[in-house]
Amino acid sequence: MKKNVLFMLLTLLAGTAHAEGVSYIEEMQSLGAVSGQGLACEAKKYDTFELLARAIMISKASSNAEQEKGMQAYNEYKANAFISKMKDGFADCKNIANAFDKQGIFKATLYGNGTIKMPDGTIIKPRHAYDATLVYKKEPNARKKYIDMYQKQTKKIHSDPAYQKALRERQMQDGF
């Protein structure tokens, strides 16, 4: 239930970021977190969300440097949300995927030059026109890649001698 509330809050933030005066980076963080949950829960409209989120990222950035920071924030929050769902055993994914697929962002219109018409009628024009078809290429194995990356990183951490030493010390403190 707690994770569902988080998902709905992030969805709300992503949908109302412009109206509420949320910063560009905060909006990218929200979009990334929602994307991570959609990917983790295998939402049907995940690829469409990715396309729209990336177009928003590009179109709303005031500079290349801000876009780069936005991309980093988006990817970080996406990965964290995915890992969080993975750690909780993908709990409640059916409901999350259903909510994900019903978001208002899917009513946005993305034009070929990168202009976006949001569901509330707001028009977002990019600072430079770009080919919107190149913003995102569907990656059918994205979910598996995230799981593999997480498992590889976890294995690397657990085999680190410093980690092993700290774990033994903690176990000794806890009486194991």
Buried (B, 14 or more C-beta within 10 A) or exposed (E): EEBBEBBEEBBBBBBBBBEEEBEBBBBBBBBBBBBBBBBBBBBEBBBBBBBBBBBBBBBBBEEEEBBEBBBEBBBBBBBBBBBBBBEEEEBBBEBBBEBBBEBBBEEBEBBEEBBBBBEEEEEBEBBEEBEBEEBBEEEEEBBEEBBEEBEEEEEEEEEEEEEEEEEEEEEEEEEE
